[in-house]
């Protein structure tokens, strides 16, 4: 087994080692405690201030990033990736925000609302997605280029030029995506306590993760620094669990429409839908794949079309 495949396998084994005991333990909570809130406004501007969980680490690493002129290629790829990924988060809010989510604690936000399909969305949501994508990717780059630089691709340009094309169909990603969606639908309709509706939120997340993986995973896999990926994912997961399980759901900064969820809820975490821990893996996975694809394209020196699909044959 070559090093990139071994690295990929190790990352998924690590996730499994963490997930299995967590599931077994959390399932023992049959009677979750309830948070009793005496005040009508228990967390004034709580959601607004909580954005610093992304923004302060982002600014800290950005200081390092901007001070290194030799990272010019990475900087170009970074901004191109953010330009591709941020609209995905904005689109989720603008098109489906009111369909998937509830925002009932009006004291936790500034009160600036952005019009969206079905209502309006707090401006904090858009800052959340933008800063989230920016932090996830910048933290990965910091690990890849500094903290875990010993495990990145030594001669990126040379390896990139060996690829005849970047777009290479990865059948396994489609199979995994189809299996997960089918399992989600079956569980919701036949085993869930809320069988009405469709697991639309999970379906959206799958499409956002599977489409890039299906087209680019085979090419991106050897270039991903999997040690950097694992540290990025676990760091982001730590932030997200504190953010959602400790603050967001208990204090109703946001909530979820059960009809749009699979119906698997973590009682000990204020009925956190299982979709939410999945979000952070999918965000990290998709963002880093897109970043490496952009970086490969830049390293080849070819046009976008030629880099993606190969040089056309001229008769």
C-alpha positions as CSV (number, residue, x, y, z in Angstrom):
1,X,0.0,0.0,0.0
2,X,1.5,3.4,-1.0
3,X,1.8,6.3,1.5
4,X,-1.2,8.3,0.3
5,X,-3.6,5.3,0.6
6,X,-2.1,4.4,3.9
7,X,-2.6,7.9,5.2
8,X,-6.2,8.0,4.0
9,X,-6.9,4.6,5.8
10,X,-5.2,5.8,9.0
11,X,-7.4,8.9,9.1
12,X,-10.6,6.9,8.7
13,X,-9.4,4.4,11.4
14,X,-8.7,7.3,13.7
15,X,-12.2,8.7,13.1
16,X,-13.7,5.2,13.8
17,X,-11.7,4.9,17.0
18,X,-13.2,8.1,18.3
19,X,-16.7,7.6,16.9
20,X,-17.4,4.0,18.1
21,X,-16.8,4.6,21.9
22,X,-18.6,7.9,21.7
23,X,-21.7,6.3,20.2
24,X,-21.7,3.4,22.7
25,X,-21.4,5.8,25.6
26,X,-23.9,8.4,24.4
27,X,-26.5,5.7,23.8
28,X,-26.5,5.0,27.5
29,X,-28.2,8.3,28.2
30,X,-31.9,7.3,28.4
31,X,-33.1,10.4,30.3
32,X,-31.1,13.5,29.2
33,X,-31.0,16.4,31.6
34,X,-32.6,19.6,30.6
35,X,-31.1,23.1,30.8
36,X,-33.3,25.4,32.9
37,X,-33.1,29.0,31.8
38,X,-34.5,31.6,34.1
39,X,-33.8,34.7,32.0
40,X,-35.6,35.7,28.8
41,X,-32.2,36.7,27.3
42,X,-29.6,34.3,28.8
43,X,-26.9,34.9,26.2
44,X,-26.9,38.6,25.0
45,X,-25.1,38.6,21.6
46,X,-23.9,35.1,22.4
47,X,-23.9,33.9,18.8
48,X,-22.3,37.1,17.6
49,X,-19.4,36.8,20.1
50,X,-19.0,33.1,19.5
51,X,-17.9,33.7,15.9
52,X,-14.5,34.6,17.5
53,X,-14.0,30.8,17.9
54,X,-13.2,30.9,14.1
55,X,-12.1,34.5,13.7
56,X,-9.4,34.7,16.3
57,X,-7.6,31.5,15.2
58,X,-8.1,32.6,11.6
59,X,-6.4,36.0,12.2
60,X,-3.6,34.4,14.2
61,X,-2.7,32.0,11.4
62,X,-3.3,34.6,8.7
63,X,-0.5,36.7,10.3
64,X,1.9,33.7,9.7
65,X,0.5,33.1,6.2
66,X,0.9,36.7,5.0
67,X,4.4,36.9,6.3
68,X,5.8,34.2,4.0
69,X,6.2,35.4,0.4
70,X,7.3,31.9,-0.7
71,X,3.8,30.7,-0.2
72,X,2.5,32.7,-3.2
73,X,1.1,29.6,-5.0
74,X,-0.7,28.5,-1.8
75,X,-2.1,32.0,-1.4
76,X,-3.5,32.1,-4.9
77,X,-5.0,28.6,-4.4
78,X,-6.4,29.6,-1.0
79,X,-8.4,32.6,-2.3
80,X,-9.6,30.7,-5.4
81,X,-10.9,27.9,-3.1
82,X,-12.6,30.3,-0.8
83,X,-14.3,31.9,-3.8
84,X,-15.6,28.5,-4.7
85,X,-16.6,27.2,-1.3
86,X,-18.1,30.3,0.5
87,X,-21.0,30.5,-2.0
88,X,-21.9,26.9,-1.1
89,X,-22.4,28.0,2.5
90,X,-24.2,31.2,1.5
91,X,-26.4,29.2,-0.9
92,X,-27.3,26.8,1.9
93,X,-28.6,29.7,4.0
94,X,-30.3,31.6,1.2
95,X,-32.1,28.7,-0.4
96,X,-32.5,26.2,2.4
97,X,-31.7,28.1,5.6
98,X,-35.4,28.5,6.7
99,X,-36.2,25.0,5.5
100,X,-33.5,23.3,7.6
101,X,-32.9,25.7,10.5
102,X,-34.7,27.7,13.2
103,X,-33.3,30.9,14.8
104,X,-35.4,31.6,17.9
105,X,-33.1,33.4,20.3
106,X,-33.2,36.9,18.9
107,X,-31.1,38.3,21.7
108,X,-28.1,36.1,20.7
109,X,-27.6,38.0,17.5
110,X,-27.3,41.6,16.3
111,X,-30.7,41.6,14.6
112,X,-29.4,42.3,11.1
113,X,-31.4,39.9,8.9
114,X,-30.6,38.9,5.3
115,X,-33.6,38.1,3.1
116,X,-33.8,34.4,2.1
117,X,-36.2,31.9,0.7
118,X,-39.0,31.4,3.3
119,X,-38.0,34.3,5.5
120,X,-34.7,35.9,6.6
121,X,-31.4,34.7,8.1
122,X,-29.2,36.4,10.8
123,X,-26.1,37.9,9.3
124,X,-24.1,35.9,11.8
125,X,-24.8,32.8,9.7
126,X,-23.0,34.2,6.7
127,X,-20.0,35.3,8.8
128,X,-20.1,31.8,10.3
129,X,-19.8,30.1,6.9
130,X,-17.2,32.5,5.4
131,X,-15.0,32.4,8.5
132,X,-15.5,28.7,8.8
133,X,-14.3,27.9,5.3
134,X,-11.4,30.4,5.7
135,X,-10.3,28.9,9.0
136,X,-10.5,25.3,8.0
137,X,-8.4,25.8,4.9
138,X,-5.9,28.1,6.5
139,X,-5.4,25.7,9.4
140,X,-4.8,22.9,6.9
141,X,-2.3,25.0,5.0
142,X,-0.5,25.9,8.2
143,X,-0.2,22.2,9.1
144,X,0.8,21.2,5.6
145,X,3.5,23.9,5.2
146,X,4.8,24.2,8.7
147,X,3.6,22.0,11.6
148,X,3.5,18.8,9.6
149,X,5.5,19.9,6.5
150,X,7.6,16.7,6.7
151,X,4.7,14.8,5.3
152,X,3.7,17.0,2.3
153,X,4.6,16.4,-1.3
154,X,8.3,17.4,-1.7
155,X,8.2,18.5,-5.4
156,X,4.5,19.4,-6.0
157,X,5.0,20.9,-9.4
158,X,6.8,17.8,-10.8
159,X,4.2,15.4,-9.4
160,X,1.3,17.5,-10.7
161,X,2.8,17.6,-14.2
162,X,2.7,13.8,-14.2
163,X,-1.1,13.8,-14.3
164,X,-2.6,13.7,-17.8
165,X,-5.9,15.1,-16.4
166,X,-7.3,16.0,-13.0
167,X,-10.9,14.9,-13.5
168,X,-10.9,11.1,-12.9
169,X,-14.1,9.4,-11.9
170,X,-14.0,7.8,-8.5
171,X,-16.7,5.1,-8.4
172,X,-16.2,4.4,-4.7
173,X,-17.4,7.9,-3.7
174,X,-20.6,7.4,-5.6
175,X,-21.2,4.0,-4.0
176,X,-20.6,5.4,-0.5
177,X,-22.8,8.4,-1.2
178,X,-25.7,6.3,-2.5
179,X,-25.4,3.8,0.4
180,X,-25.4,6.6,3.0
181,X,-28.4,8.3,1.4
182,X,-30.4,5.1,1.1
183,X,-29.6,4.2,4.8
184,X,-30.7,7.7,5.9
185,X,-34.0,7.4,4.0
186,X,-34.7,3.9,5.3
187,X,-33.9,4.9,8.9
188,X,-36.1,8.0,8.7
189,X,-39.1,6.3,7.1
190,X,-39.1,3.1,9.1
191,X,-37.2,3.6,12.4
192,X,-37.1,7.3,13.2
193,X,-39.3,9.0,15.8
194,X,-40.1,11.6,13.1
195,X,-40.8,9.5,10.0
196,X,-42.6,12.4,8.1
197,X,-40.6,14.2,5.5
198,X,-37.3,13.5,3.9
199,X,-33.6,13.8,5.1
200,X,-33.1,16.8,2.9
201,X,-30.3,18.3,5.0
202,X,-28.2,15.2,4.9
203,X,-28.9,14.8,1.1
204,X,-27.6,18.3,0.6
205,X,-24.4,17.6,2.6
206,X,-23.9,14.4,0.6
207,X,-24.2,16.1,-2.7
208,X,-21.7,18.8,-1.6
209,X,-19.2,16.2,-0.5
210,X,-19.7,13.4,-3.0
211,X,-19.7,15.5,-6.3
212,X,-16.1,16.8,-5.7
213,X,-15.0,13.4,-4.4
214,X,-16.4,11.6,-7.4
215,X,-14.6,13.8,-9.8
216,X,-11.4,14.7,-8.1
217,X,-10.6,12.3,-5.2
218,X,-8.4,9.9,-7.3
219,X,-6.2,12.8,-8.4
220,X,-6.2,14.8,-5.1
221,X,-5.5,11.8,-2.8
222,X,-1.7,11.6,-3.4
223,X,-1.3,15.3,-2.8
224,X,-3.4,15.7,0.4
225,X,-1.2,15.8,3.5
226,X,-3.4,13.3,5.5
227,X,-1.7,14.0,8.8
228,X,-2.5,17.7,8.3
229,X,-6.0,16.8,7.3
230,X,-6.6,14.7,10.5
231,X,-5.3,17.4,12.8
232,X,-7.5,19.9,11.0
233,X,-10.6,17.8,11.2
234,X,-10.2,16.9,14.9
235,X,-9.5,20.6,15.8
236,X,-12.5,21.7,13.9
237,X,-14.7,18.9,15.5
238,X,-13.6,20.1,19.0
239,X,-14.7,23.6,18.2
240,X,-18.0,22.5,16.7
241,X,-19.0,20.3,19.5
242,X,-18.3,23.0,22.1
243,X,-20.1,25.5,19.8
244,X,-23.2,23.4,19.1
245,X,-23.6,20.9,22.0
246,X,-22.6,23.4,24.7
247,X,-24.0,26.6,23.4
248,X,-25.9,26.8,20.1
249,X,-28.6,24.2,20.8
250,X,-29.1,24.6,24.6
251,X,-29.5,28.4,24.2
252,X,-31.4,28.2,21.0
253,X,-29.0,30.2,18.9
254,X,-30.2,27.9,16.2
255,X,-32.3,24.8,15.9
256,X,-33.4,22.3,13.3
257,X,-36.7,21.3,11.6
258,X,-37.0,17.6,12.5
259,X,-38.9,16.8,9.3
260,X,-35.8,17.6,7.3
261,X,-33.4,15.5,9.5
262,X,-32.7,11.8,9.5
263,X,-34.2,11.5,12.9
264,X,-31.0,10.4,14.8
265,X,-30.6,12.8,17.7
266,X,-28.0,12.8,20.4
267,X,-30.0,13.3,23.6
268,X,-27.0,14.1,25.8
269,X,-26.2,17.0,23.5
270,X,-29.6,18.7,23.5
271,X,-30.9,16.5,20.7
272,X,-28.2,17.4,18.3
273,X,-29.0,15.9,14.9
274,X,-26.4,13.4,13.7
275,X,-26.0,15.6,10.6
276,X,-24.1,18.2,12.5
277,X,-21.0,16.1,13.4
278,X,-21.1,14.9,9.7
279,X,-21.0,18.6,8.5
280,X,-17.6,19.2,9.9
281,X,-16.0,16.1,8.3
282,X,-17.7,16.9,5.0
283,X,-16.7,20.6,5.1
284,X,-13.0,19.7,5.9
285,X,-13.0,16.9,3.3
286,X,-14.5,18.9,0.4
287,X,-12.6,22.1,1.1
288,X,-9.3,20.4,1.2
289,X,-10.0,18.4,-2.0
290,X,-11.0,21.5,-3.8
291,X,-7.9,23.3,-2.6
292,X,-5.5,20.6,-3.7
293,X,-7.3,20.4,-7.1
294,X,-6.8,24.2,-7.6
295,X,-3.2,23.9,-6.5
296,X,-2.6,21.0,-8.9
297,X,-4.1,23.0,-11.8
298,X,-1.8,25.9,-11.0
299,X,1.3,23.7,-10.8
300,X,0.6,22.1,-14.2
301,X,0.8,25.5,-15.9
302,X,-1.9,24.4,-18.3
303,X,-5.3,26.1,-19.0
304,X,-8.2,25.1,-16.8
305,X,-9.8,22.9,-19.5
306,X,-6.5,21.1,-20.4
307,X,-5.6,20.5,-16.7
308,X,-9.1,19.1,-15.9
309,X,-9.8,17.0,-19.0
310,X,-6.4,16.5,-20.7
311,X,-4.9,17.9,-23.9
312,X,-7.4,17.4,-26.8
313,X,-6.2,15.1,-29.6
314,X,-5.8,17.0,-32.9
315,X,-6.2,15.0,-36.1
